[in-house]
Amino acid sequence: MTASSRLSKKKRTETLQRIAEEARSGQRFLISSHENPEGDALGSILALGLALKGLGKEVLVLNQDPTPEMLSFLPGAEEITHQAPADGRFDVAFALDCGDKTRLGEEFTKVQKIRKVINIDHHISNSYFGDINFVDPAASSTAEIIFDLLRIIPVAMSPAVAENIYAGILTDTGSFRYSNTSPKTFTVARMCLLAGVEPWKVAEKVYETQPLPRLRLLPLVLKTLEVAENGRVSSVFVTKKMMEETEASVALTEDFINFPRSLKGVDVALLFREVSPVKYRVSLRSRGGVDVARIAADFQGGGHPNAAGCTVEGTLPEVKAKVLERVQAAL
């Protein structure tokens, strides 16, 4: 399967069956996702990890970055390791919700003894870096794909597995508000509730248990709000100094872009986060009229038509100018 191919129903079933067979026949598994993981990444790796452990498999869940505080309630989160094992040997490594192998982080690259890499994702910009690749841009989230995989293996849907899948779907669809929400998304969410998930509990943990540093950082970020193109483009930025002053982590900035995106009349929202004085991580959001994944691709980034990201080198004024030029052209 190539990045340009469309995932047919037949190909989808065949590939999931192939992955399920690897899950059944393998014994030692490594499961990982991208750096600075969010809800879908964590929900997916934890759901798959718990499911495979339930089958009697040996499983190591690896993410080099810490779990965001508001997602630490997820079942199994306390067992995530942040350092690669010195002498790990794995039948299969699952890379979930990660568009490119480099985003798995340095710790993942230290693991040398992996027989096969299985890449499962829903980002259209995925680089197809696995020995087996399952990339379905029609899926609301990687967690939704993991639900399908577990049914094929098959694995019984425990409350813990279901809660992780539900959290992944909830966060990646913006509480079922974004355009990636489909009828199937609600069907999978319903199955999670039938397995024991309490939606109010998950929503409370994700949205109503805010760490103090995040609330201290938010007003500093909102002060940077700018609008351009007659109100069609809005942007904010986050500097390292702001995060140091408020003792906030990178993970706490994850959904700050939703604030400029919520402005009336905005078509494209941007968030610039300082990585170094001459490098910025850029998040892009669109209401549907502009394909921000194409803009991100111009800077070797990727994502979805309505949600994408990239890293751009330069000072903040330089980076803003480069990105805004591409956004203006797209508008």
N, C-alpha and C positions, 0 to 999 in steps of 0.2 A: 504494500500500500504506500502510495506517495502522498506528499503534502497536498498535491493538487487534485487527488482523487476524491470523489464523492463517496461517502460511506453508504453503500446499498444495504438493504435489509438482509440480504443473503450474506454479504461480506461481514456485516455486523455480527450476525449469529455465528458464522464460522470462526471469526477471530475470538469472540468470547468463549466459544467451546474450546478452542485451542489453549486459551489462558486458563480456563477451568481445569483442563487436563494437567497443566503444569502445576497448578495449585494442589491437585489431588496426588500427583506422583512425587512432588518434591517433599523434602523434610526440613531443610533449613532455609529460612526466608529473611531477607533484609527489606524493610519497607521505609521509604523516605519521600520527602517532598521538597518544595523550594525553600530558599532562605526566607527569613521573616514570615513564617507561615501564618495564614489567616484561617477563618472558619472552615472553608471547604477543604483546604490542604490537611488540616488537623483531623477534621471529621472523617475524611477518606482514609488516611493512614491508620487511624485508631480503629475504625470499623473493620477494615480488612485484617488488621493485626489481631484483634479480639476473635474474629471469625476463624482465622487459621489456627490460633491457639486452641480454640474449641474443638478443632479436628485433631488435636494432639501434635501439632507441628511446633518446631522451634522457631521463634520469631523474635527479631530485633527491630524495633522501631527507632529510626535515627533521624534527628533533625538538629543541625548544628546550632541553631538559634533557640533561645528560650521560648517557652509557650507563653503567649500573652496572658496576662492575669485574668482577663474576663473570660478566657476559654479554658482555664485550668480545671474547671468543674467537669470537663468531658471525661467519661469513663475511660480509664487507661492512660490518661495524660501523665500521671505521675511516673509511669514506666518508660517514658520516652528518654532515650539516651542522646547526649549531645556530643559525644566523642566516638570516633570510629574504633572498633575493636582492633587490638594489635595483631591478632592472628585469625581474624574471622574468615570462614569459608562458607559460601552460600550457594545453594542450588539455584535460587532465583532472587533477584533484586527487583522489587516493584518501585518504580518512580511514578508518583501520582501527582496530578495537577501541576505539572512542571513542563513548561514549554520548551526548555532547552537544558541539556545536561549540565552546562556550566552553572545553572541556577540551583542545582542540588547542593552546591557548596563544597568547600575544600575537604570537609570531613568525609563526604561520600567518596571523593576521588582517592582517599587513602585506602579504601577497601579494594584490594587487588584480586581476591579469589572469589569471583562471581561467575558462575557458569552461564547465566542468561539474564539479560535486563528486559523487563516488561514495562513499557511506557504506556500509561493510561491517562488520558487528558481530554478536556473539552474545548481547549483553546485552538482556534483555527490556525494560529501562527506557530503551532508546534513544529519542531524541527525533525521529528520522527527519528530519534536517536537510539531507540531500543532495538533489541533483536526481534521482539514482537511489539508492534505498535497498535494501540487502539485509541483513536482520536475521533471523537464524535461531537462536532460543534453544535449539533441539534440538542444535546443534553444540557440541562440547566446548570449542571455542576458535575464535578468528578464524583461526588458522593452519589449522585443519581446513577452513574455508570456502575459504581461499586455495588449498589443494590441489585442491579441486573446480574452482575457477575456472581454474587452470593447465591442467587436463586438457581443459577445454572450449575454451581459446583456439586451439590447444593449444600447450603448451610442454614440452619434454623435461625430465624431472626430473634435474637435475644433482646431484652430491653436496652442493654448497654450498647450493642451494635446499632440498634434502631436510633438511639439518641444521638450517636455520632453522625449517622447518615442524615437525620433530620436537621441537626445543627449546620452541617455542611450546605444543605439545600437552602435553609433559612437565610444564612448569611450571604450566599452567593446570588440569591434572587432579590436581596434587599427586602426581606420579609414578604416575598411573593409579589413585589411591586415592579420588578424590572422586566424587560421584554423577553428575557430568556426563560420566563415562566411559561410552562405549557400545560395542557391537560394532564399529560403524564406526570408532570412535577407534582400536581395535587394528588394524583393516584399514589405515588410513592410516599408522599407525606402522610396520606391516610393509612397506608400499610404500617408506617412507623408508629402512628398513634395507636393502631390496633395491637401493636407489639408492646405497648406500655409507655410510650413517650407522653409526657405531660407538656404541651406546648407553652403554657404560661410559665412553667419553671425554666425552660430553655430561654424564652424571650427575656425573662427577668435577669438571668445570669448574663446574657449577651448584651442587653441594651440598658438595664437598670441597675447595674452594679459597677458604677464608674470609679476607677482609681482616681484619687485626688490629683496626682500629677497631670492626668489628662484634662481635667477641668481647669487646672491652672494654665495649661498650655493653650487651650482652645482660644481664649480671648486674645492672646498674643498673635495667634495665627489669623484670626478674623480681622485684626487691625491691618493686615497686609492686603486685604481684599481689593482687587482692581477689576474694572470692567473695560472692555474694548469692543470695537466693531459695533457701535451703537447698542451696546448691551447684549450682544449675542455671544460674547466670550467673557468668562470670568476666571479669575485666578487668585490663588493664595500661595504663600511660601512658608517653609519651616526651616529654620537654621539650627545648627548644632548648639549655638549659644542659647537659643530659646529652650531647647530640650535640657541643656545643662542647668539653666536657671530654675526650671520647674521639676527637675529630676525625672523627666519623662523618657520613656524608651521609644524606639522607632515603631514598635508594634502599636503604641497608643495613637499614632497618627493615621492608622489604616483607613478610617472612613471620614477623615476630615474633608476630603474632596466633595462629599455630599452637600456640604454647606454652600460653596459657590455654585454647585450644580442646581441647587434648589431655587436659585434666583429666577424670578419671573422673566421670561424672554430669552434666557440663556440657552444656546444651542450646544456649546462646548465649554466644559469646565476643566481647569488645569490646577494641579498641585505640584509645586517644585520643592523637593526636600534635599537639603544639603547633605552630600556624602563627604565631600571635601571642599575647600575653597574654590576648586576648579572642576568640580563634578557634581551633578545633581540628578537625582532620581525623579522622573516626571510621571505623574499619573494623569491620564486623560479620560474624560467621560463625555458622552454625547447623548442627546435625546433621540437620536435616530437619523437625523438628516446628514450627519457627517460620519464617515467611517474612520474612527480614530485609530483603529488597528493599522490602517495604511500609513497614517502619520507616524505612529510609533515604529513601524517597519523601516521608515527612512532613517531612523536612528538605531537600527539593529534591535529594536524592541518588538513587542507583539501583544496579542490579546484578542479581544472581541471587537466587533464593529462599534459597540457602544461603551466598551471599557477596555483600556489598554495601558501599557506602561513602557518606559524606556529609560535608559541612562544616557545623559548628554554631558559632554565635557565642555568646560568654559566657566567663566564667572557667572553669577546670577543674571546680570543684565544681558550677557552674551547668550546664555541658554534661553532666557525668556524670548529674546529677539529671534533666535533660530526657530523655536517651536511656534511662536506666534506667526511667523512668516508662512509656515506650512499650514497652520490652521486657517489663516486668511485665504490662502490659495484654495483650500478645500471648501471654504464657505462660498 
